Amino acid sequence: MKVAEFVASKGVGGKFSKLELFEAVPDVSQADRRMRDLRPMGWKIDNYKVNPNLKPDEYLVRELGTRVDLGEAPPKTVRKNITGPKRRRILERYGHICQVCGVRAGEEFPDAPGRKAVMTIGHIIPVNRGGTNDDDNLRTECQRCGDESRDITVDPPTAQQVLAHASHRSLKDKRTLYGWMQAGRRTPSDTEAVFQEWSRLSQEERMKVMAALAEQVIKGLESD
Ligand SMILES: [Zn+2]
């Protein structure tokens, strides 16, 4: 409500900064989330990524949606949750891996240590563009990639930054990266695949493999 009230006070065409938003709403983490929650209720707030006239910390109010701050009821099916067997079926089909960024359920985000990925079911063609709840329109998406929950208050990296980071990788890493880009998702590396296999062994077998590998590591260190 507070965020809706704040954004509405700026009016259509009004601008505000992230700092102003945080000052208007005491709990910062909530402010972020609440602003995001407004989107499916018809609120349109631009940042500098979609509007080059804005400064990196600036937002422009384009449209006011449901005035929850004035007691208007939000539309009934803002978000269609997929539950039960269908949800499990989709999660299993995609191996609990986000089909957008490749993060696995329960894994930490590579660029946000300590923040673990939670898998949601997302629509390939969003519902508001006519997408259905049929299996072939559903896929696994982490809470960060899900089209309905993308955090508009966190600025995405620029193409320049990403290219700079990619350019600094070794040729081997570049090949791997290129493969993931072609596939449209991150597949586990050979090393990760071996670790996954190892995780499925019994405790006793794991110890055996670990001890044998320790020997190889020590030999490798000696010959270096
Ligand atoms: Zn993701």
Boltz pocket constraint, residues with backbone or C-beta under 6 A from the ligand:
constraints:
  - pocket:
      binder: B
      contacts: [[A, 98], [A, 99], [A, 100], [A, 101], [A, 102], [A, 103], [A, 141], [A, 142], [A, 143], [A, 144], [A, 145], [A, 146]]
      max_distance: 6.0
